[in-house]
């Protein structure tokens, strides 16, 4: 465990960031599942696709997911949605 005051603060900050990142990643997965389910059901996915793409871009911008990972996810989702 941390011995210095600054190390204790750093550990606390890391914990807060980890929980925030986990929350965002979970919401991204949920959006992707909703998009796939809507496509399977034959619904219009245009609005949901915009929302999902925006969320993935925001996560990449904040460093929660790597920018190339975000690009790959968006590319695959568009390919799936347009198929």
Residue pairs with C-beta under 8 A, 6 or more apart in sequence:
1 11
2 8
2 10
2 11
21 64
24 59
24 62
24 64
25 59
25 64
25 65
27 55
28 52
28 55
28 56
28 59
28 65
28 73
31 48
31 51
31 52
31 55
32 52
32 73
32 77
34 48
34 52
35 45
35 48
35 49
35 52
35 77
35 80
35 81
36 80
38 44
38 45
38 48
39 45
39 80
39 81
45 81
49 77
49 78
49 81
52 77
53 74
53 77
56 65
56 70
56 73
56 74
57 70
57 74
59 65
59 70
60 66
60 67
60 69
60 70
60 71
65 73
